[in-house]
């Protein structure tokens, strides 16, 4: 195996994507198309004009654009088209397995039925099999909405247990600790859902929130969560329990120019199952292979380190040990030829 990490190597390397928000894959092109189909006035006369608004300098300005764009998602077909557009891109990045986040509250609060969202997305995951990619769905609570809203959303999700693999937690973390949703997580776990939650970089009380996730709620994965390096005891616990951590370099640069690469390397070296993903690729300039290449370039990662990150993505996924073994063999065979 040669030592140089190239864009071709990261693109063709078999990998799993465990941290991607389907709403964050809504490109200006698709948004413009859906707006026209649904007779929605976005206020933009062209795709180029719309693209100029995909420019933000704070979390609040990003969220303003992010949530406003969802207005074009109205029908089951819209959600299907959104997911299929992402899945076609994922295939080009040689994503073999993907666990896709979706935020039903972002849609039900504007009058879209839960069934419209889940049925459109799920139909795409079924059709993904024809693309030779395995796709599952993770339903997330919006943590800045009331707990009662999360409970209502969970009640809806329980009707579709066969279509949802896990429950997550995202959106604004400030003053919204994981324990706010302890009862909902407990109910979800009792009903067979896997658990994950965002612990965004450099948030207030970040270590306390990660501790709640690992020691009390007992999640299977933590999304972002790289601040854990500040507490060696928690790092040791995460490694011992083989908890997966998902890092998204390009979106991290939005908050910090170092893309949390030092933390990723520290966790990698300490045996934590950290892996690389794309987060909101339509908004942060790159899909999963671009994220692999970005961190490889900035931190001069070796091919061996990149391969370990890819292996971690399968090992931290919520699929059977038999499926994991098949995908890991694909990685091994790819490395042997490259």
N, C-alpha and C positions, 0 to 999 in steps of 0.2 A: 504494500500500500504506500503510495506516495504521501508526502507529508503536507503538501500545500492544500489548504481549504479553498475551494473555488465555488462560485455561485452554482455551477453545474453539480458539484458534489452535494451541496446542501439541498438543492432542488430535487435531485433524484434519490436521495437517501430516504428509505422507508421510515415513516414517522407517524405518530398519533398526535392529533390536536385535541387538547383537553381544556383549552381556555380561549374560546371564541364566542362572542356575542352575535347572534344572527342579525340583530338590529344594527350592529356595528359593521356589517358587511354590505349595507345599503349604499351602493355607489351613486354618485350624481346622475349617471346615465340611467340606472334603473329607477331612481326616484323620479326623474323627468318622465320616463315612460309610463310609470304607474300613475303619476299625476294626470297625464293626458288621458289614460284609459278610464280613470275614475272621475274625470271632470273636476279636478282640484286645482285651484289657483295657488301655486307656491309663491307667487310674487316674483318669479324669475322668468325671463323671456327666452333664455337659452341655457344649455348645459354649462357652457363656459362661464356664464354669469353666476350660476349656482355654485360652480366649483370655487369661485372666489370667496364664498362664504365658509368654505371648509378651511378656515384659518382662525385660530383661537389662541389666546395667550393666558388662559386660566381655566380651571376646572369648570367654573360656572359658565364661561362663554362656550366651552365645548358642549356642556350638557344642554345649553340653549339650542344649539344647532342639532344636536343628536336627537332630542325629543321632538323638536319641530319637524324633522324629516320623516318621522313615523306616521304623520298624518296621511301619507299616500297609501299606507297599508290598510286596506278596507275589507277585502274579501279573502276567502280561503285560497283562491287562486293567487292572490298577491303574496301570501305567506309561502305558498308552494314555490312560486317563481323566485322569491328572495332566497329561499334555502337552496334551490337547484342552482342558482347563479353562483352561490358560494361553493357548493359541492363540485361544480365543474372546475373552479379555480383550485380547490383542494386537490383534485385529481392531478392537475398540472404540477402541484407541489409534492406529489407522491405521498399524500396523506392516505394511509391505509385504514385508519380507524379514527373517528371523530366523535366527540361528545359535545354537543352544541348547546350553549346557554340560550334561553329565551326568557323574556320578561313580560308575562301576561298582564300584569297590572298596568304597564305602560299602554296597553291597548284596551283593557276592560274599563279603565277610568275615562276613556274617550268614547265609550259606547260599543266597542267591538266585543262580541261574545267570546268567551274562553274557547268554546268548541271551534269557532272559526280559526283561531290561532293554532290550536293543537292539531286539528285535522289537516290543515294546509302544510304545516311543518312535518308532521308525521308521514304524510303521503310522499313527501320528498325523500325522507329517510328510507322508505321502502323502495322507491325508484332508484335510489343511489346504488342499490345492489347491481343494477345493470351497468353502472360505472366502475364496478369492482372496488367499491369503498363501503366500509361498514360505518353506519351513522346512527347515533342515539341522541336523545334529548335530555337536557337538564333544565328543570324549571327553577327560576330564581325569584326570591322575594326582593322587592325594592325596600331596602332597610330604612329609607327616610319616609316611608308611608306608615300609618298606624299598624300596630300589631293585629288589630281586628281585620284589617285588609289582608294581611298575610294569612290569617286563619281562613277567611273566606276563599282565598286563592288555593290554599291547601285542600279545602273541602272539594273544590272543583277538580283539582289534580287527582284526588283519590278515585274519581270516576274514570280516570284514564291511566290507571297504574300500569297497564300493559304497554303504554306508549311513552312512558317517562322513566328514565333510569335513575335519576337522582334529583336532589333538591339543593339549590345554591342560595347565596345571599350576596347582593351587590348594591350599587348606587352609593350615595353620600354616607360615609362612615362616621362623620363627626356627630357626636352625641347619639349615635345609634350602634351601641355595642352588640356583639353577637348574643349576649344573654337576654336581650330584648325579645329574642325569638326562641328562647329555650324550649318552651312548650311545643311550638310548631316543629322544631327539629326533632324533639322526642317522639312526637306523633308520627312524623315522616319516617323515622328510623324503625319504629314499631311496625310500620306498614311495608317495610322492605326496601325503602328508598336508600340509596347511598347519599352521603352528606358531604358538602363542600361549602366554603364561604370565602368571600374576598377579605383579605387583610391588606388593604392598599398601602403602598410605600409611604413611610414617614408621616403617618397619621398621628394625631393626638392619642395617647394611651395605646399605641400600637402593640407593645409587648403584652400588655394586660389583655388585649383582645385576642391575640394569638394564644395566650395561656388559656383563656376561656374555651377557645376552639379545641385545643388539644387535650386539656385536662378535664373539662366539664361536659362539653357538648360531644366531644370525641368524634370529630369529623374524620373522613377518610382522606381528604385532601384540603390544602389551603391554597387559595388563588392569590398570587403575588406572595406576600408574607415574608419577604426577604429581610425585614427588620428583625427576624428571629435571631440573626447572628449576634445581636446585642445581649442575648441570654444563652450562654453555653449550655446550661442545664436543659433548656427547651430544645436546643439543637440536638443534644444527645437523645432526648426523648423522641423527637421526630425521626431520627435515624433508626432508633431501636424499633419503633412501631412501623417503620417503612411508610411514613406519611408522604404522599406526593405534594410537591410544591410546583406551581406553574408561574413562570416568569415571562414577561412580554417586553423585550428590550426596546422596541421602537416606541411603544406607548409610554414606557418608563422615561424616555428622553424628554417627554412632555413635562415631566416633573423634575427630572434631574439629568444633566448631560451625560453622566457616567452610566446610564441605563441599568444601574444596579448590577453591573457586571462583576464587581469585586465580591459582592455578596453571593452571587451565583457561583463563582469559582470556589469561595470558601465552603459553601454548602455542598458543592460537588466533591470537594476534597475530603469532607467529613462524612461522606456516605449518605447524604440526604438525597431522596429521590426527586431531585429538581429537574425540570424540563422546560423547553422553550416553545412559546406559542404566539399567536398574533393579536389577541384581544379584540380590537375594533379596526380591522385592517383597512376598511374604506376611509377611515378618518386619520390614520397614522402612517400611511404611506408604504405599507408592505404586508404581504401575506407571510405565512409561517417560514418558508424557506428564506425570505428576505430577513426575517428576524434572526434565524440561525447565522446567516452570513454576516449580519451587522455586528453581532456580539463576537463572532469569530475574528472579524477584522480588527475591531477596537481592542480586543484583549489577546490577540495573537494566539487563539486557541488551536490546539492540535487536532488532527482528524480523530485521534483517539478520544479526546474530550467531547468533540461533536457527536461521535458515535455513542458515547455513554449517555449524553443528553437524550438522544433518540431512543436508546434502549429504556431509559427511565420513563419516557413518555408511554411506552407500552406497559411497563411494569406497574405504573401508577394508574393505569386505566381500569375501568370497571367491566372487564370482560373475563371470560373463563381462563384458567391456567393453560388450557389446551390452545385457545386462540392466541394468547400471549406467546406461547412457544412457537407457533407458526410464524407470527410476525417477527419475532426475534431471530428466527432462522433466515427470514428475508433480509434482515439487516446484516447478519453474518455473511450471507452469500453476496450481498452487494459490496461489502467491504473487501471481500476476497477478490473481487473483480475490479476494484477501483483503488 
